Amino acid sequence: KRFIKYRERLGFENFAVNILGNILAFAPFGFLLPMLKKSYRHFFVIAPLSALFSLSIELVQLYTRVGIFDVDDILLNSIGGILGYLAFTILHFIFRRKHKETNVKKGD
C-alpha cells in the first residue's frame, strides 16, 4: 500500500530508479564478500550480513539525520546482496567447471 502511494507521488520512473538503485547498490556486496573468505560462500551468511549492513547504514542515517531511515531500503538492499551472491554462485560454478574441463584436457 505504501509502495503504491510512494510510486504515485514520485512517478513511475523515479520510483523504479529508487528500487533498482537500492538493489544494485548492494549487489557488489553479495558478489565480492564470498571472494574474500570461503566461509562467506553460503546463502545463510550473505543474507543476514546484507540485512545487518543495510540496517547499520539506516541507523547511521537516523542518528545523524542525514537521509531517512527506511525499512524498504533494508529490504531492497538485502535483495541486492542476495542477487549479487547468486551471481557469484553461478559464475563461480561456471568457472570451476571450465577449469576442471581444461585440466582434464591437459591430462589427456
C-alpha distance (Angstrom), angle and dihedral (degrees) to the residues before:
residue distance angle dihedral
K1 . . .
R2 3.80 . .
F3 3.81 90.5 .
I4 3.80 90.8 55.8
K5 3.82 93.1 51.0
Y6 3.80 89.9 45.1
R7 3.82 91.4 50.0
E8 3.79 92.1 49.2
R9 3.81 91.5 50.1
L10 3.81 95.9 47.2
G11 3.76 100.2 33.1
F12 3.77 123.4 -117.9
E13 3.81 96.6 -83.5
N14 3.82 95.4 53.8
F15 3.80 89.9 41.5
A16 3.82 91.6 53.6
V17 3.81 91.9 46.3
N18 3.81 89.9 52.2
I19 3.79 93.2 50.4
L20 3.80 95.8 43.2
G21 3.79 91.4 42.6
N22 3.80 92.5 55.1
I23 3.79 92.0 46.6
L24 3.81 95.2 45.0
A25 3.81 92.7 45.0
F26 3.80 90.9 65.6
A27 3.81 99.9 37.0
P28 3.84 91.5 89.0
F29 3.81 89.1 53.0
G30 3.80 91.2 57.6
F31 3.80 92.2 41.3
L32 3.81 100.1 46.4
L33 3.80 101.6 37.2
P34 3.83 94.1 69.2
M35 3.81 88.2 52.8
L36 3.80 90.6 59.9
K37 3.78 97.7 54.9
K38 3.80 134.3 8.0
S39 3.80 91.7 -137.0
Y40 3.82 87.7 66.2
R41 3.81 91.1 61.4
H42 3.78 94.3 96.6
F43 3.78 129.9 93.6
F44 3.81 92.0 -134.9
V45 3.80 89.8 56.9
I46 3.81 99.0 44.2
A47 3.82 97.0 44.1
P48 3.83 95.8 56.0
L49 3.82 92.7 39.4
S50 3.80 90.1 53.0
A51 3.80 90.9 49.5
L52 3.81 93.5 45.8
F53 3.79 93.6 47.7
S54 3.79 91.0 48.4
L55 3.81 90.6 46.9
S56 3.80 90.2 51.9
I57 3.81 90.4 53.1
E58 3.80 91.1 49.2
L59 3.82 91.4 48.4
V60 3.80 90.7 51.5
Q61 3.81 88.3 51.3
L62 3.79 90.2 50.1
Y63 3.81 93.9 47.2
T64 3.80 96.6 44.0
R65 3.81 93.9 37.6
V66 3.78 88.9 -130.5
G67 3.77 105.9 133.8
I68 3.78 124.7 -14.6
F69 3.80 129.7 -71.7
D70 3.79 103.7 -118.5
V71 3.79 125.0 177.9
D72 3.81 88.8 -159.9
D73 3.80 88.8 62.9
I74 3.81 90.5 54.9
L75 3.80 90.7 52.1
L76 3.81 94.7 45.1
N77 3.81 93.3 44.4
S78 3.81 89.9 50.2
I79 3.80 90.0 51.4
G80 3.80 88.3 50.9
G81 3.80 91.4 52.0
I82 3.79 90.7 49.2
L83 3.82 92.5 48.3
G84 3.80 89.6 49.5
Y85 3.79 89.1 51.3
L86 3.81 90.9 49.6
A87 3.81 89.8 51.3
F88 3.82 89.5 50.5
T89 3.81 91.5 48.6
I90 3.81 93.1 50.6
L91 3.81 94.4 45.9
H92 3.80 92.0 43.7
F93 3.81 90.0 52.8
I94 3.82 92.1 48.5
F95 3.82 94.2 48.0
R96 3.81 93.1 46.0
R97 3.79 90.2 50.2
K98 3.82 92.8 48.8
H99 3.81 90.2 46.6
K100 3.82 91.0 52.9
E101 3.82 91.1 48.0
T102 3.81 90.7 50.6
N103 3.81 91.9 49.7
V104 3.81 91.8 48.6
K105 3.84 90.9 51.3
K106 3.81 91.2 49.4
G107 3.80 89.7 52.3
D108 3.82 93.2 56.1
